[in-house]
């Protein structure tokens, strides 16, 4: 069998071994195909496929339900649970296209972020991120995994090795409902708190109703002495690059967008108004 670069080897990797055993357990329990098993488990066929190819490690609840439905013995549970623990620990949850930027971000001394449609990932609360992933059509299991990854990225904003962060946020983001009004209040209060950090510059770009540079998509730039300038761009198709000509153009675009932004105090005032507006809707 030929494995793709994104499919863990079932003989040598923790995720691959777990995937192989879970597939064998399903089949031994009489579920010859994925569809009836997915229905019994209450998840999508796609999630079963990702688990059985090692592309996704199930959460504890999904894993235990899998064993229960398949009637796995106590002795076998101990064996397979060891694989799950190791696989879960080794699973980063980072999507393949994003790996280069994720690695650069961990080493970055400076982060420049443009949030056009939603609050930038590094600044999101757990509740906001989880609601956003669910809105994008992810099932609970995948949404939880991606949310955990977002929370891990908080370290580059407020951890001991934090970068200097300059975040530009389009005003409409403050008024776009993600989840519930309570989630929005928590998220915007988080932005206010971060805006007082010495390593964080947070500026709002007013929604004037007219065109300005940056409306084609959001992006982030990771920079520092240990890495090449690396950008991740979200447009029609997500793209990561550390090519100097690409990163140079994106850095120039960031500065151009920033010329339209309010200063820090004015930005806090606008965020505070949005907090009050969402609070009235709780």
C-alpha positions in Angstrom: 0.0 0.0 0.0 1.3 3.5 -0.9 0.8 6.1 1.7 0.3 9.8 1.0 2.4 12.3 2.9 -0.5 13.2 5.1 -1.5 9.6 6.0 0.4 8.3 9.0 2.2 4.9 8.5 0.1 2.2 10.2 3.2 0.3 11.3 5.5 3.0 12.6 3.5 6.0 13.8 1.3 6.2 16.9 -1.6 7.7 14.9 -1.2 5.1 12.2 -1.2 2.2 14.6 -4.3 3.5 16.4 -6.1 4.0 13.1 -5.4 0.5 12.0 -6.6 -1.1 15.3 -9.8 1.0 15.4 -10.6 0.0 11.8 -10.0 -3.7 12.7 -12.2 -3.3 15.8 -15.1 -1.8 13.8 -14.9 -4.5 11.2 -14.7 -7.3 13.8 -17.8 -5.9 15.5 -19.8 -6.5 12.3 -19.7 -3.0 10.8 -18.4 -3.9 7.4 -18.7 -0.3 6.1 -18.3 3.1 7.8 -21.8 4.5 7.2 -23.8 2.3 9.7 -21.1 2.6 12.3 -20.9 6.4 11.9 -24.7 6.6 12.4 -24.5 4.4 15.5 -21.7 6.6 16.9 -23.6 9.8 16.0 -20.8 11.3 13.9 -20.2 11.8 10.1 -18.8 9.2 7.7 -16.0 11.7 7.0 -14.9 11.7 10.6 -14.7 7.9 10.7 -12.6 8.0 7.5 -10.2 10.6 9.0 -9.9 8.5 12.2 -9.3 5.3 10.4 -6.6 6.8 8.1 -4.8 8.4 11.1 -5.5 12.0 9.9 -7.6 12.6 13.1 -7.2 11.3 16.6 -10.6 10.9 18.3 -11.4 12.7 21.5 -11.8 10.7 24.7 -15.6 10.6 24.4 -15.6 9.4 20.8 -12.8 6.8 21.5 -14.7 5.3 24.5 -18.0 5.2 22.6 -16.2 3.4 19.8 -15.0 0.7 22.2 -18.4 0.4 23.9 -20.3 0.0 20.6 -17.8 -2.6 19.4 -17.9 -4.5 22.7 -14.2 -4.4 23.2 -13.0 -6.6 26.2 -11.3 -5.1 29.2 -8.0 -6.7 28.3 -8.2 -5.3 24.7 -9.2 -1.9 26.1 -6.0 -1.6 28.0 -4.0 -2.4 24.9 -5.8 0.0 22.6 -6.0 2.8 25.1 -2.2 2.8 25.3 -2.1 3.5 21.6 -4.8 6.3 22.0 -2.9 8.1 24.8 0.4 8.1 22.8 -1.4 9.1 19.5 -3.3 11.9 21.3 -0.1 13.3 22.8 1.7 13.2 19.4 -1.2 14.7 17.4 -0.6 18.5 16.9 -3.9 19.0 15.0 -2.1 21.4 12.7 -3.4 21.3 9.2 -0.8 20.3 6.6 -0.8 23.7 4.7 -0.4 25.6 7.9 2.6 23.7 9.4 5.3 26.0 7.9 3.6 29.1 9.4 2.8 27.4 12.7 6.5 26.5 13.1 7.6 30.1 12.2 5.1 31.6 14.6 6.6 29.6 17.5 10.0 31.1 16.8 8.8 34.6 15.9 9.8 37.8 17.8 7.2 39.9 16.0 3.7 39.1 14.7 1.7 41.4 12.5 -1.9 40.3 12.0 -4.8 41.5 9.9 -8.3 40.4 11.1 -10.8 41.1 8.3 -13.7 38.7 9.0 -13.1 37.4 12.5 -10.9 38.1 15.5 -7.4 36.8 14.7 -6.8 33.3 16.0 -4.0 34.2 18.4 -6.4 36.6 20.2 -9.5 34.4 20.2 -11.0 33.1 23.5 -11.7 29.4 23.7 -15.5 30.0 23.5 -15.2 32.2 20.4 -12.9 29.8 18.6 -15.1 26.8 19.3 -18.3 28.6 18.2 -16.5 29.8 15.0 -15.4 26.3 14.1 -18.8 24.8 14.6 -20.3 27.6 12.4 -17.8 26.5 9.7 -19.4 23.1 9.6 -16.9 21.1 11.8 -18.3 18.4 14.0 -17.8 18.6 17.7 -14.7 16.4 17.8 -12.8 18.3 15.1 -14.0 21.7 16.5 -12.6 20.8 19.9 -9.3 19.7 18.5 -8.9 22.9 16.4 -10.0 25.0 19.4 -7.3 23.4 21.6 -4.7 24.3 18.9 -5.9 28.0 18.9 -5.5 28.1 22.7 -2.0 26.8 22.5 -1.1 29.7 20.2 -2.0 32.2 23.0 1.5 31.6 24.3 2.9 33.8 21.6 0.8 36.6 22.9 0.8 36.3 26.6 3.3 33.5 27.5 6.8 33.8 28.8 8.2 33.8 25.3 5.6 36.2 23.9 6.3 38.0 20.6 5.6 41.7 20.0 2.1 41.6 18.4 0.6 44.3 16.2 -3.0 43.4 15.4 -5.3 45.3 13.0 -9.0 44.4 13.3 -11.7 45.6 10.9 -14.5 47.3 12.8 -17.2 44.9 11.4 -15.6 42.1 13.3 -16.7 43.7 16.5 -20.3 43.6 15.4 -20.4 40.1 13.7 -22.0 37.6 16.0 -20.0 34.4 16.6 -21.8 32.1 18.9 -23.8 34.1 21.4 -23.8 37.7 22.7 -22.2 36.3 25.9 -19.4 34.9 23.8 -18.9 38.2 22.0 -18.7 40.1 25.3 -16.1 37.7 26.6 -14.1 38.0 23.4 -14.2 41.8 23.2 -13.3 42.1 26.9 -10.3 39.8 26.1 -9.2 42.2 23.4 -9.5 45.1 25.8 -7.3 43.3 28.3 -4.7 42.4 25.7 -4.6 46.0 24.4 -3.1 47.1 27.7 -0.2 44.6 27.4 3.2 46.2 26.7 3.9 43.7 23.9 0.5 44.2 22.1 -0.6 47.0 19.8 -4.2 46.6 18.9 -5.8 49.0 16.4 -9.3 49.0 14.8 -9.7 49.9 11.2 -13.1 51.8 10.9 -15.7 50.5 8.5 -16.2 53.6 6.4 -18.2 51.8 3.7 -15.6 52.5 1.1 -12.8 50.4 -0.4 -9.4 50.3 1.1 -6.4 47.9 0.8 -6.8 44.6 2.6 -10.3 43.7 1.7 -9.2 40.8 -0.4 -8.4 38.6 2.6 -6.8 38.4 6.1 -3.2 37.4 6.8 -0.5 37.2 9.4 3.2 37.7 9.3 5.7 36.0 11.6 9.2 37.7 11.8 12.3 37.5 13.9 16.1 36.9 13.8 15.6 33.1 14.0 13.3 32.9 10.9 12.6 34.3 7.5 9.6 36.5 7.2 6.7 34.0 6.9 3.2 34.9 5.9 -0.1 33.0 5.9 -2.8 34.4 3.7 -6.5 33.6 3.8 -8.3 34.3 0.5 -10.0 31.8 -1.8 -7.3 29.3 -0.9 -5.1 29.4 2.2 -1.5 29.9 1.4 1.8 30.1 3.3 5.0 31.5 2.0 8.5 32.6 3.2 9.6 33.9 -0.3 11.1 37.4 0.2 9.2 38.9 -2.7 5.9 37.6 -1.3 6.5 38.5 2.3 7.8 42.0 1.3 4.6 42.8 -0.5 2.4 41.5 2.4 4.4 43.6 4.9 3.9 46.7 2.8 0.2 45.9 2.5 0.0 45.6 6.3 1.5 49.1 6.8 -0.9 50.5 4.2 -3.9 49.0 6.0 -2.5 50.4 9.3 -2.6 53.9 7.8 -6.4 53.7 7.9 -6.5 52.5 11.6 -7.5 54.4 14.7 -4.9 54.9 17.4 -4.8 52.6 20.5 -7.0 54.8 22.7 -9.6 55.3 20.0 -9.6 51.6 19.2 -10.3 50.8 22.9 -13.2 53.2 22.9 -14.7 51.5 19.9 -14.3 48.1 21.4 -15.8 49.2 24.7 -18.9 50.5 22.8 -19.2 47.1 21.1 -19.0 45.4 24.5 -21.8 47.5 25.9 -23.9 46.8 22.8 -23.5 43.1 23.1 -24.1 43.2 26.8 -27.5 44.7 26.2 -28.4 41.6 24.1 -27.6 39.0 26.7 
